[in-house]
Amino acid sequence: MEWRMGNIMQAKKMWIAGEWCDSEDGATADVIDPSNGELIATTPKATLGDVERCVQASKSAFNDSSWRKMDPAQRGRIMQKIAAVTYAEAKNLAKIESQNNGKTFREALSEIRYGAWTFEYFSGLSDKIEGSTIPVPGDRFNYSLRQPLGVTAHIVPWNFPLQLALRSFAPALAAGCTIIAKPASWTPLSLIAWAEAIEAADVGLPSGILQVITGSGGLIGDALAGHKDVDGIVLTGGVPTGKAVMAKASENLTPVTLELGGKGANIVFQDANIRYAAKAVCFGIFMNAGQMCWAGSRLLVHEDVHDELVEAIVTEIAKWPIGPGMSEGVRMGSLVHQTHRAEVLEKLNLGLSQGGKLVIGGNAISGDLESGAFMEPTVVTDVSTDNLLFQEELFGPVLAVTKFSTEEEAMAMANDSDFGLLNGVWTTDLSRAHRFARDLESGMVSINEYPVTFPQTAFTGWKQSGIGVEQSKDALNFYTKVKSVNIKL
């Protein structure tokens, strides 16, 4: 499968009920390359009628039982084939994702291979979803079953358009569920291309198990979240969107998994490896142009090494070429859209009006890159804890730096956030590392590297960073229902 993009505009379709189709009324939405603002594709703009058709196809496929009652080991073998196709198509998919999202080809390739790895991991768990026997009083036999949840709707974000889709598809399929995928309006192309590749490879996935519907996030996402025949909603997105989806899902008591925002802190002590920490801090805030929920957008640094670390960060980021994601050697691509860049710059300037010292960056990039959504990597020091740069998620390449003097002060600063996704700790003191791992108010803590995750480790947030677990065997709990069976002997 090869997509020719560049100057050739693609008219893409949705995948519903085992066929590629346009929207009910034929309406389309434009998809642009954020590195230059050029139109590269159109996708169907689905209607509420398309949503209904999609849900009913997914429900019929689930009730047909060919997937949910398939030998779980055979489900795993099909998932292994899906992983193999994803690996084989990874470079082509990465080109599409780079051009549609703005990120570098290198980042996109790594993320898509990670998605394939996630499928491999959950393929091995498909026949290990087990119930248990329970000792109860009297002459009885009691056991539990874990059965598939049903129709699951996956509302996919624009920052990791394919990898985060595959992250939730894999446990859903392993459990025997059906999938309706709604990619972000700005970045639908890599997910469509992936579905095309899976369909073309004929891996054995029964018709109707996977649907891909495109269109307005507000209209389609809202309709899926409130649909009585959708059994579970999975969303990765911002806090306001998560709250809206949760409210809509509550109308039918539909369970949700929400992976929302973050305001991660890298906490660097005076005994840390400063050179290595500087590289990791840059990676944790400037990769994907800072458009990551788990970005280390706050840097809390001990006063004794503050100046040394800031200097090392500025030196490191100066080495990062910026440009179109497919260009050779580029380390930071464009933001996803000029509209989003404007929002990031607006918040940055408001934060600077509240205090802080701009050390580097702070502007949109002009010149040869003026037509794209590029922004300078930005570092602001002397940021107080009440500054919006410390408290709010900008979702862009902006690092807020704050000094601390004591462990207690560092812990209080790190936990002074409505978010609790990932925090990093940099120290060679083993006791200190474990104390911070225990007491930081976040679902994930990383010691002496940032950021890092694996398919077998839980990706989970506390506070307003979300509800539920992605990745790891714990993710399967969402996609299964527990049934208790009691037998009087």
C-alpha positions as CSV (number, residue, x, y, z in Angstrom):
1,M,0.0,0.0,0.0
2,E,1.5,3.4,-1.0
3,W,-0.1,6.8,-0.5
4,R,1.2,9.4,-2.9
5,M,0.8,12.7,-1.1
6,G,2.8,15.9,-1.6
7,N,1.0,18.0,-4.3
8,I,-1.6,15.3,-5.1
9,M,-4.8,15.8,-3.1
10,Q,-6.4,12.6,-1.8
11,A,-10.2,12.2,-1.4
12,K,-10.5,9.6,1.4
13,K,-13.5,7.6,2.7
14,M,-14.8,6.2,5.9
15,W,-14.8,2.5,6.8
16,I,-18.3,1.4,7.9
17,A,-19.9,-2.0,7.9
18,G,-17.1,-3.5,5.8
19,E,-17.0,-0.9,3.0
20,W,-15.4,2.4,2.2
21,C,-18.0,5.1,1.9
22,D,-18.7,8.8,1.8
23,S,-20.9,10.6,4.3
24,E,-24.6,10.4,4.0
25,D,-24.9,13.8,2.4
26,G,-21.6,13.8,0.6
27,A,-20.1,16.6,2.6
28,T,-16.3,16.7,3.1
29,A,-13.7,18.4,5.3
30,D,-10.3,19.7,4.2
31,V,-7.1,18.3,5.7
32,I,-3.9,20.4,5.6
33,D,-0.2,20.0,5.9
34,P,0.6,22.2,8.9
35,S,4.2,22.7,7.8
36,N,3.1,24.8,4.8
37,G,-0.7,25.2,5.0
38,E,-1.4,23.3,1.8
39,L,-4.5,21.2,1.3
40,I,-3.5,17.5,1.1
41,A,-6.8,15.6,1.4
42,T,-10.5,15.7,2.1
43,T,-12.4,13.3,4.3
44,P,-16.1,12.7,4.7
45,K,-17.9,14.9,7.2
46,A,-20.2,12.3,8.8
47,T,-23.8,13.0,9.8
48,L,-25.8,11.7,12.7
49,G,-27.2,9.2,10.2
50,D,-23.7,8.0,9.6
51,V,-23.2,7.6,13.3
52,E,-26.3,5.5,13.6
53,R,-25.3,3.3,10.7
54,C,-21.8,2.9,12.3
55,V,-23.1,2.0,15.7
56,Q,-25.7,-0.5,14.4
57,A,-23.0,-2.2,12.2
58,S,-20.7,-2.5,15.3
59,K,-23.6,-3.8,17.4
60,S,-24.5,-6.4,14.8
61,A,-20.9,-7.5,14.5
62,F,-20.7,-7.9,18.3
63,N,-24.0,-9.8,18.5
64,D,-23.0,-12.0,15.7
65,S,-20.5,-13.5,18.2
66,S,-18.0,-14.5,15.5
67,W,-15.4,-12.3,17.2
68,R,-16.4,-12.3,20.9
69,K,-16.9,-16.1,21.0
70,M,-13.9,-16.9,18.8
71,D,-11.2,-19.0,20.4
72,P,-9.3,-16.3,22.3
73,A,-6.0,-17.7,21.1
74,Q,-7.2,-17.3,17.5
75,R,-8.1,-13.7,18.3
76,G,-4.5,-13.3,19.4
77,R,-3.2,-14.8,16.2
78,I,-5.2,-12.3,14.2
79,M,-3.8,-9.5,16.4
80,Q,-0.3,-10.7,15.7
81,K,-1.1,-10.4,11.9
82,I,-2.3,-6.8,12.5
83,A,0.9,-6.1,14.4
84,A,2.9,-7.5,11.5
85,V,1.0,-5.4,8.9
86,T,1.6,-2.3,11.1
87,Y,5.3,-3.0,11.3
88,A,5.5,-3.6,7.5
89,E,3.7,-0.4,6.7
90,A,5.3,1.7,9.4
91,K,7.5,3.9,7.2
92,N,4.6,4.7,4.8
93,L,2.3,5.4,7.7
94,A,5.0,7.6,9.3
95,K,5.3,9.7,6.2
96,I,1.5,10.2,6.2
97,E,1.5,11.1,9.9
98,S,4.4,13.5,9.6
99,Q,2.8,15.4,6.7
100,N,-0.7,15.5,8.4
101,N,0.4,16.2,12.0
102,G,3.6,18.2,11.5
103,K,5.8,16.0,13.7
104,T,9.1,14.6,12.5
105,F,9.3,11.4,10.5
106,R,11.6,10.0,13.1
107,E,9.1,10.6,15.9
108,A,6.2,9.3,13.8
109,L,8.0,6.1,12.9
110,S,8.9,5.4,16.5
111,E,5.3,5.9,17.7
112,I,3.8,3.7,15.0
113,R,6.2,0.9,15.8
114,Y,5.2,1.3,19.4
115,G,1.6,0.8,18.4
116,A,2.5,-2.4,16.6
117,W,4.4,-3.5,19.8
118,T,1.2,-2.8,21.8
119,F,-0.7,-5.1,19.5
120,E,1.9,-7.8,20.1
121,Y,1.6,-7.4,23.8
122,F,-2.2,-7.7,24.0
123,S,-2.3,-10.5,21.5
124,G,-0.5,-12.6,24.1
125,L,-3.1,-11.6,26.7
126,S,-6.2,-12.5,24.6
127,D,-6.3,-16.1,26.0
128,K,-5.4,-15.1,29.6
129,I,-8.6,-13.1,30.5
130,E,-9.7,-15.3,33.3
131,G,-12.3,-15.5,36.0
132,S,-11.9,-17.1,39.4
133,T,-13.5,-19.6,41.7
134,I,-14.7,-18.2,45.0
135,P,-15.2,-20.1,48.3
136,V,-18.7,-19.5,49.6
137,P,-20.7,-21.0,52.5
138,G,-22.7,-24.2,52.1
139,D,-22.9,-26.8,49.4
140,R,-22.3,-24.4,46.5
141,F,-19.9,-23.8,43.7
142,N,-19.3,-20.1,42.8
143,Y,-17.2,-18.7,40.0
144,S,-16.8,-15.5,38.0
145,L,-16.6,-14.8,34.3
146,R,-15.0,-11.9,32.5
147,Q,-16.9,-11.2,29.3
148,P,-16.5,-8.6,26.5
149,L,-17.9,-5.1,27.3
150,G,-19.4,-4.7,23.8
151,V,-19.3,-1.8,21.3
152,T,-16.5,0.6,22.2
153,A,-16.1,4.1,20.8
154,H,-12.6,5.5,20.6
155,I,-12.2,9.3,20.3
156,V,-8.7,9.7,19.1
157,P,-6.6,12.9,19.6
158,W,-4.5,14.8,17.0
159,N,-1.2,14.8,18.8
160,F,-0.4,11.0,18.4
161,P,-3.1,10.2,15.8
162,L,-2.2,6.5,15.1
163,Q,-0.2,5.4,18.1
164,L,-2.9,6.4,20.7
165,A,-5.6,4.8,18.5
166,L,-3.7,1.5,18.5
167,R,-3.1,1.8,22.2
168,S,-6.8,1.4,22.9
169,F,-7.7,-0.8,20.0
170,A,-5.4,-3.6,21.1
171,P,-7.0,-4.3,24.5
172,A,-10.5,-3.9,23.1
173,L,-9.9,-6.5,20.4
174,A,-8.1,-8.8,22.8
175,A,-11.2,-8.8,25.0
176,G,-13.5,-9.5,22.1
177,C,-15.1,-6.0,21.8
178,T,-15.9,-4.2,18.6
179,I,-14.4,-0.7,17.8
180,I,-15.7,2.5,16.4
181,A,-12.8,4.9,15.8
182,K,-13.3,8.7,15.5
183,P,-10.0,10.3,14.5
184,A,-9.4,14.0,15.2
185,S,-10.7,16.3,12.4
186,W,-7.2,17.8,11.8
187,T,-5.3,14.5,11.6
188,P,-7.4,11.6,10.3
189,L,-5.1,10.4,7.5
190,S,-2.7,7.9,9.2
191,L,-5.6,6.0,10.9
192,I,-7.5,5.8,7.6
193,A,-4.3,4.5,5.9
194,W,-3.8,2.0,8.6
195,A,-7.4,0.7,8.3
196,E,-6.8,0.4,4.5
197,A,-3.7,-1.6,5.1
198,I,-5.4,-4.0,7.5
199,E,-8.4,-4.4,5.2
200,A,-6.1,-5.1,2.2
201,A,-4.0,-7.6,4.1
202,D,-7.1,-9.7,4.9
203,V,-5.8,-10.6,8.4
204,G,-9.0,-12.4,9.4
205,L,-10.8,-9.7,11.2
206,P,-14.6,-10.3,10.7
207,S,-16.6,-7.6,9.0
208,G,-17.9,-4.8,11.2
209,I,-15.5,-5.3,14.1
210,L,-13.6,-2.1,13.1
211,Q,-15.3,1.1,11.9
212,V,-13.6,4.4,11.2
213,I,-15.9,7.5,11.0
214,T,-14.6,11.0,10.3
215,G,-16.1,14.4,10.9
216,S,-16.8,17.1,13.5
217,G,-15.5,16.2,16.9
218,G,-18.4,18.0,18.6
219,L,-21.1,16.4,16.5
220,I,-19.8,12.9,16.1
221,G,-18.0,12.5,19.5
222,D,-21.1,13.8,21.3
223,A,-23.4,11.4,19.4
224,L,-21.2,8.4,20.1
225,A,-20.8,9.3,23.8
226,G,-24.6,9.6,24.2
227,H,-25.6,6.6,22.2
228,K,-27.5,3.9,24.1
229,D,-25.9,1.1,22.0
230,V,-22.4,2.2,22.7
231,D,-21.1,0.2,25.7
232,G,-17.9,2.1,26.5
233,I,-16.2,5.4,25.6
234,V,-12.4,5.9,25.4
235,L,-11.2,9.4,25.0
236,T,-7.7,11.0,24.9
237,G,-8.1,14.8,24.9
238,G,-8.3,17.9,26.9
239,V,-10.1,18.3,30.3
240,P,-13.1,20.3,28.9
241,T,-13.7,17.6,26.2
242,G,-13.3,14.9,28.8
243,K,-15.9,16.5,31.1
244,A,-18.3,16.9,28.1
245,V,-18.0,13.3,27.0
246,M,-18.4,12.1,30.6
247,A,-21.5,14.1,31.1
248,K,-23.0,12.8,27.8
249,A,-22.0,9.2,28.7
250,S,-23.7,9.6,32.1
251,E,-27.1,9.7,30.4
252,N,-26.8,6.0,29.7
253,L,-24.4,5.2,32.6
254,T,-21.8,4.3,29.9
255,P,-18.4,3.7,31.4
256,V,-15.5,5.9,30.3
257,T,-11.7,5.8,30.1
258,L,-10.4,9.3,30.0
259,E,-6.7,10.2,29.4
260,L,-6.7,13.9,29.7
261,G,-4.2,16.7,30.3
262,G,-1.0,17.0,32.2
263,K,1.5,19.5,33.7
264,G,4.4,17.2,34.4
265,A,7.3,18.4,36.5
266,N,10.9,17.3,36.1
267,I,12.4,17.8,39.6
268,V,16.2,18.1,39.4
269,F,18.4,17.9,42.5
270,Q,21.9,19.1,42.9
271,D,23.3,15.5,42.7
272,A,21.7,14.8,39.3
273,N,23.7,14.2,36.1
274,I,23.1,17.7,34.7
275,R,24.2,17.0,31.2
276,Y,22.0,14.0,30.8
277,A,19.1,15.7,32.6
278,A,19.3,18.6,30.2
279,K,18.9,16.3,27.1
280,A,16.0,14.5,28.7
281,V,14.2,17.7,29.7
282,C,14.5,19.0,26.1
283,F,13.2,15.7,24.8
284,G,10.3,15.8,27.3
285,I,9.1,19.2,26.3
286,F,10.2,19.9,22.7
287,M,9.6,16.5,21.0
288,N,6.3,16.7,19.1
289,A,6.6,20.4,19.5
290,G,5.5,20.0,23.1
291,Q,2.1,18.7,22.1
292,M,1.9,15.9,24.7
293,C,-0.2,15.3,27.7
294,W,2.8,13.9,29.5
295,A,5.2,16.7,28.5
296,G,7.6,17.8,31.2
297,S,6.4,21.4,30.9
298,R,7.5,22.4,34.4
299,L,11.2,22.2,35.5
300,L,11.7,22.4,39.2
301,V,15.5,22.8,39.8
302,H,17.6,23.1,43.0
303,E,19.0,26.6,43.3
304,D,22.5,25.3,43.4
305,V,22.4,23.9,39.9
306,H,19.7,26.2,38.4
307,D,22.0,28.3,36.2
308,E,24.1,25.3,35.0
309,L,21.0,23.3,34.0
310,V,19.3,26.2,32.2
311,E,22.5,26.9,30.3
312,A,22.8,23.3,29.3
313,I,19.1,23.2,28.1
314,V,19.6,26.3,26.0
315,T,22.8,24.8,24.5
316,E,21.1,21.5,23.8
317,I,18.0,23.0,22.1
318,A,20.1,25.3,19.9
319,K,21.3,22.0,18.3
320,W,17.8,21.0,17.3
321,P,17.0,21.9,13.6
322,I,13.4,23.0,13.1
323,G,11.5,22.5,9.9
324,P,9.0,20.3,8.0
325,G,8.8,16.8,9.6
326,M,10.0,15.0,6.4
327,S,13.1,17.1,6.0
328,E,16.4,15.5,6.7
329,G,17.8,16.0,10.2
330,V,14.9,18.0,11.6
331,R,14.4,17.4,15.4
332,M,11.3,19.6,15.9
333,G,8.5,19.9,13.4
334,S,5.5,22.3,13.3
335,L,2.6,22.5,15.6
336,V,-0.5,20.8,14.3
337,H,-2.4,23.9,13.1
338,Q,-1.9,27.7,13.1
339,T,-5.0,28.0,15.2
340,H,-3.4,25.9,17.9
341,R,-0.2,27.9,17.6
342,A,-2.1,31.1,18.1
343,E,-3.6,29.7,21.3
344,V,-0.2,28.6,22.7
345,L,1.3,32.0,22.0
346,E,-1.6,33.8,23.6
347,K,-1.3,31.8,26.8
348,L,2.5,32.3,26.7
349,N,2.2,36.1,26.5
350,L,-0.4,36.2,29.2
351,G,1.9,34.1,31.4
352,L,4.8,36.5,30.7
353,S,2.6,39.4,31.7
354,Q,2.3,37.7,35.2
355,G,6.1,37.4,35.6
356,G,9.0,35.3,34.5
357,K,12.1,35.8,32.4
358,L,12.1,34.8,28.7
359,V,15.4,33.1,28.1
360,I,15.0,31.8,24.6
361,G,12.2,31.6,22.0
362,G,8.7,33.0,22.5
363,N,7.7,33.6,18.9
364,A,6.2,32.1,15.8
365,I,8.9,31.3,13.3
366,S,8.9,33.5,10.2
367,G,11.1,33.5,7.0
368,D,11.1,30.3,5.0
369,L,8.8,28.6,7.5
370,E,6.3,31.4,7.8
371,S,3.5,29.5,5.9
372,G,3.6,26.7,8.5
373,A,2.6,26.4,12.1
374,F,6.1,26.6,13.5
375,M,7.1,28.1,16.9
376,E,10.4,28.6,18.6
377,P,11.3,26.3,21.5
378,T,10.7,28.5,24.5
379,V,12.3,28.6,28.0
380,V,11.0,30.9,30.8
381,T,12.7,31.1,34.1
382,D,11.7,32.6,37.5
383,V,8.1,31.3,37.1
384,S,6.1,31.6,40.3
385,T,3.7,28.9,41.3
386,D,0.7,31.1,40.7
387,N,1.7,32.0,37.2
388,L,-0.5,30.3,34.5
389,L,2.7,29.0,32.9
390,F,3.1,26.9,36.1
391,Q,-0.5,25.9,36.4
392,E,-2.0,25.6,32.9
393,E,-1.4,23.2,30.1
394,L,-0.2,25.2,27.1
395,F,0.3,22.1,24.9
396,G,3.2,23.6,23.1
397,P,7.0,23.9,23.2
398,V,7.2,26.1,26.4
399,L,9.2,25.1,29.4
400,A,8.5,26.9,32.7
401,V,11.5,26.9,35.2
402,T,11.2,27.4,38.9
403,K,13.8,27.2,41.7
404,F,13.5,25.3,44.9
405,S,15.7,25.1,48.0
406,T,14.5,22.0,50.0
407,E,13.0,18.6,49.3
408,E,9.8,19.7,51.1
409,E,9.5,22.8,48.8
410,A,10.1,20.7,45.7
411,M,7.4,18.2,46.7
412,A,4.9,20.9,47.5
413,M,5.6,22.6,44.1
414,A,5.3,19.4,42.2
415,N,2.0,18.6,43.8
416,D,0.6,22.1,43.4
417,S,-1.3,21.2,40.2
418,D,-4.7,20.2,39.1
419,F,-3.0,17.5,37.0
420,G,-1.3,14.3,38.0
421,L,0.0,12.3,35.0
422,L,3.8,11.9,34.9
423,N,6.5,13.5,37.0
424,G,10.2,13.0,36.8
425,V,12.8,12.9,39.6
426,W,16.6,13.4,39.0
427,T,18.8,12.3,41.8
428,T,21.4,9.7,42.8
429,D,20.0,9.5,46.3
430,L,18.0,6.2,46.4
431,S,16.0,7.1,49.5
432,R,15.0,10.4,48.1
433,A,14.0,8.8,44.8
434,H,11.7,6.3,46.6
435,R,10.2,9.0,48.8
436,F,9.3,11.1,45.8
437,A,8.0,8.1,43.9
438,R,5.7,7.4,46.9
439,D,4.5,10.9,47.6
440,L,4.2,12.6,44.2
441,E,0.5,12.9,43.3
442,S,0.6,11.4,39.8
443,G,-0.2,8.2,38.2
444,M,3.3,7.8,36.8
445,V,6.8,8.7,38.2
446,S,10.0,8.3,36.3
447,I,13.4,8.4,38.0
448,N,16.5,9.7,36.1
449,E,14.8,9.5,32.6
450,Y,11.9,11.3,31.0
451,P,9.5,10.5,29.5
452,V,9.3,6.7,29.2
453,T,6.5,4.1,29.0
454,F,6.0,0.5,27.7
455,P,3.0,-1.5,26.5
456,Q,3.2,-3.6,29.6
457,T,3.2,-0.6,32.0
458,A,0.1,1.3,33.1
459,F,-0.4,4.7,31.5
460,T,-2.7,6.4,34.0
461,G,-3.4,9.8,35.5
462,W,-4.6,11.1,38.8
463,K,-6.7,14.2,39.5
464,Q,-7.8,16.0,36.3
465,S,-5.4,13.9,34.2
466,G,-8.0,11.3,33.8
467,I,-9.9,8.2,34.8
468,G,-8.8,4.6,34.1
469,V,-5.8,2.9,32.7
470,E,-4.3,2.6,29.2
471,Q,-1.7,-0.1,28.5
472,S,-0.7,-3.0,30.8
473,K,-3.0,-5.9,31.6
474,D,-5.0,-3.6,33.8
475,A,-6.4,-1.9,30.7
476,L,-8.3,-5.1,30.0
477,N,-10.5,-4.5,33.1
478,F,-12.3,-1.7,31.2
479,Y,-13.1,-3.9,28.2
480,T,-14.6,-6.7,30.2
481,K,-17.6,-7.2,32.4
482,V,-17.6,-9.4,35.5
483,K,-20.4,-12.0,36.0
484,S,-20.8,-14.0,39.1
485,V,-22.2,-17.5,38.8
486,N,-23.5,-19.4,41.8
487,I,-24.5,-23.2,41.6
488,K,-26.3,-25.0,44.4
489,L,-24.9,-28.5,44.4
